[in-house]
Amino acid sequence: MSEPNQRMRRVNSIVRAILAREVEMLDDARLNLVSITGVDTAPNLRTATVYLSALDMSGIDEVVDTLNSNTHRFQAVLGREVRMKYTPVLTFEADPAVISAERIERLLRDLGEEE
């Protein structure tokens, strides 16, 4: 994907901040120590992918499912707090960079144990 321009970086930052606050407000033990690492909003503002990480990435699929089932709540908050032409349809996903980093760390640890 191409590098977002200044406007899209600002939109992504605002959406990320609002969603991070809303995730903290949810009373769900599965969402403890979950961070929103980034947002990628489409240039037409109709969709946005929200990237997540958690202290324990082994349960990230359950966290993603929980947040995806609450998208209507998050979209309503965005619609109230941000003036945009469209309120983007949200999709939550595990941050691929965090998953890759965790995989590399595990491989290095396994390599160190073999020696």
Secondary structure, DSSP 8 states (H G I E B T S, - for coil): -----HHHHHHHHHHHHHHHHHHHHS--GGGTTEEEEEEEE-TTSSEEEEEEEESSGGGHHHHHHHHHTTHHHHHHHHHHH---SS--EEEEEE-HHHHHHHHHHHHHHHHHHH-
